[in-house]
């Protein structure tokens, strides 16, 4: 396990399954030595047999995919192992599909437990990108860029939910609340990626639980409206329960609250039509210039203020 952690593998590989897979690849038994291990080419079946026969860990047959997709795939991606080094073009369903420790990793592993281990792994890591770093880089590359009213670019976590939040900021706001101040933006990876607590406090609002916040909060300072937007790509429209919850959270606001549910398209909106609360608004990203008003005496305006 120490080796897997030192090589920068994410938490998903810091477990017994991955540790035993590494031991299987080098055929290192409990009485073996890291200075005298072998480096055969092994398939998943051979790795499972090693776990059972040499370490008394009989993994079920249906765990083959876990070994393949949650350990060996990452070992290959992280450069620890090679995939079919004898025949790189081998068909994925071939019974000869195999893995082998990469040559430079083998040299580095042979120093484990010796006085030169720290230097050996430092040298290896200096010329390698760890899988954790690679995943982090890929996540950063896949982030959703969102241009704020200030002209700054915010990078949201990858996914359709973030894309809809971007559309709310870039398309809904300029059309229906131009010049509104962006007070809060939630994000999957960071609940409050934008969170102007001072401005909310000036409006009389103190937030105790960020997890209860809507996805986007904007303040139209000219009309003194507080726009609360829920972005829906799977769950979470402003239904009766959520409407009451948001009213409670923003009960002390001097700015009148307006409740908006945003959908990416009308087909998704149709699934939630019977749930949406009265006296709220619905905006659909693929028809950005239109707004749907759910009853009430005002169209896009706060009540009770």
N, C-alpha and C positions, 0 to 999 in steps of 0.2 A: 504493500500500500504506500509506503514511504516513497518508492520510486515513481509511482503513478502521480502522486501529489507533486513531487519535485519536478516532474516533466511538464507540469502545468495543465494536466487534464481537469476538466470541469467536475463538479460534484457528482454528476450523473455517472461518472466512471470511477469515482472514489469509493469502491465497494468490493465485497468479496468476489463477486463474479469476475470483475476485471482483474483483480489481483491473481486469482487462480488462472485466468486466461494467459496472463503474462508468464506465470510459472510453467504453464503447459507449453507455451511457445519456446521456452528455453529448456524444457524437460528437466526442471530443477525440483528434485524431491527433497523431503525434509532433511535428509542427511547429505544433501549435495552442496556444491560450492559454486559461487558466482564466478570463480576464476576457471571453472572446468565444466561449463555447461555446453550442451549441444544446440544446434540451430536448425531443426528439421522443418520441412514444409508440412503444415497440419491443416486439416479441414475442421469444421465445427464438431463433427462426430468424434474425431480423435481428441479434441479439447475436452469434450464432455466425458469421454472415457478416462482421461487423465484425472479429471476432478474426482471422479468416483473411485477409481482404482488406487490412486496415490495419495489422495487427501480425504478420502471417506466422505465426499460430498456428491451424493447421487442426484444430480439435477434431472427433473422430469423431461421427457422427450419434447414436450411443447415449449420448453425454454430455449430451444435452438434459435428461434427468431430473436429472443432477447440477447443472446450471445452475439448473434450476427449484427443486429441493428443498433444495439446499445453498448456494445464493447468493441467488436472487431472493426466496425465501420469507423469508429472514432480513433482506434489505434492506427488505422490506415491514414485517415485524414490528418492525424497529428504527427505522422512520419515515423511512428514507432515500428509499424509493421508494413511489409509489402504484400500486395495482393497478387496471387498467381505470378510470382517472379519467373517461373519457368515458361509460362505461356500467357502473357498479359491479355491476349485477345480471347481467352477462354469464355465460353458461354456461361451466363449467370446460373443456369440450371444444371451445369455439369457436375457430376459426382466427384470430379477431380479438383473442384474449386478449393484453393488453399491459401494459407497465410504464412509469412516467415518474418522474423525479426530483421529489420533493415541493417545492413553491414555497419554503418557508422554508429547505430544504437548498440549493436553487439559489442563493439569495441568499448563504448562508454560503460555498458553494464558490467563488463568484466572487471571494472575497478570498484564495483560496489562493495562496501565493507572494508575497503583499504584506506590508507592515508591519502591517496590521491583522488578519492571519489569526489570530493567537493570541487576540486579543480577540473576534473573530467566532465562533470555535469555542467559546470559553469561555461566551459569551453564549448560544449555541445549546444547549450541554450543560446550562447552568443551568436551562433550562426543559424539558429532555427527559430521559427515562429511557433510558440506553443499553441495547442488547440484552443485553449481558453482565449488567447489573444486573437487567434484567427476568427473564432466565433464572435468576439467583441467587434472586430473590424467589419465582419459581414453584417452584424446588426447595425453598426453605424452607417454602412453603405446603403442599407435598406430603409433607413429612417425616412419619415415623410416630412419634406420641407414645407414649412408654412410661413408665409410672409405676414408679419404683424402690421398693424396700422402705422407703427413707428418706422417701418421699412426694414426692421431687423428680421432675420430668418430664425424661426424656431424649428427644431428638428424633433418630431414626435416619433414614438415607437412605431415599428412597422405594423401594418394591418389596416383593414377596411374601416375600423372605428376611428383611427387617427386620420384617415383620408376624409372622413365625413366631418370631423372636427375642423380640419383645414378648410373644407368647403364652407362651413358656418362662418369662419373668420374672414375668409377671402371673398365669399360671394353673398352670403346672407347679410352680414353686417353692413357693407357699403350700400346695399339696396334699401334696407329697411330701418337701420339705425346708423346712418352715416355719421362718422366722427365720434361714435361711442367709444368710451374708454374700456379697454380690455382689463378686467379685474382678476379673472381666474380662468385658467385652462387646465383641465385634468389630463393625465396621460397614463397609459397602462404601466409604464415603467417608472413613473414619478407622479404621484397623485396631484401635486400642485406645481406643475412646471412653470406656470405663471400664477402668482398669488400675491395680490396687492392688499395685504392685511390692513395697512394704514388707511387706504382709501375706503375699505369696507367699514373700518372703525369710525371714520368720519360720517359714514351713512348711518351709523348706529348699530352696525352688525358685528358681532364677535363670533367667529367660527370655532367650535370646540372639537368637531370631528370632521376632518377633511373627507373621509370616506362617504359622508352624507352629501357632499357637494354635487351640484349638477356638473355636466361636462364643461360648459362654458358660461361665464358670467360677464356681462357687459353693462356699463352704466352710461345711459344717454343723458349727459349732463344738461343739455339744453331743455329737455322735457322732463328731466328728473325721473327717468324710467330705469328700473333694474331688470335687465333681460336675462332670464334663466333658461338655458338651453340644454336639453337632453338629446344626445346623438344616439340614434338607435340603428344598429346593424343586426342585432339578434334579439335583445331584450331591453326593457327599460323605458317605455314611453311615459309621458306625464299622464298617468291614469289617476283615478280618484285618490288612491292611497298616496302616491308620490306627490300629487298636488297638495294634499293636506300636510305632508311632511315638509315640503318646501315652504309652505306658508308659515309653518312653525319655525323653521330655521331662520327665515328672513322676516319674522314678525316685527322686529324692532327697527326695520329699515325705514328711513324717512322717504326713500325713493320707492315709487310704486312698482311692485313686481309684475313682470309679464312672463308667462310660461310658454315655452316653445318646445315642441318635439320636432327634431330634424330626422328625416329619412333619406337614404341615398336615392330611392326611386319609389314610384307609386305602387308597384307590385308588393313591396315590403310593407308600405304604409297600409295596404288593404288588409293585411293580416292582423293589424292592431286597431283598426277603425273602431271596433266596439269597446275598446279599452280606454281610449283617449278621453280625458276629462273635459267637461264643458268649461267655457270661459278660458280656453287655452288656444294656442295657435299651432299650426303644423306647416313646416317648410320642407320641400322636397328638392334635393340637390340637382336632379336632372331636369327640373323646371324652376330654375332659381329665381325668376322674376315674379313668381306667384306665391301667395300665402293663403292658407286655408284657415278660416276662422270657425271655431266650434262654439256657436251660439253666443249668448251674452249680449249685452246692449252696446258693447264697444268693439271696434275692429282694431286690433293691435293697440291696446291701451290698458293700463292697470285698473283694477277694481278696488273700491274701498279707500281710495286716496283722493 
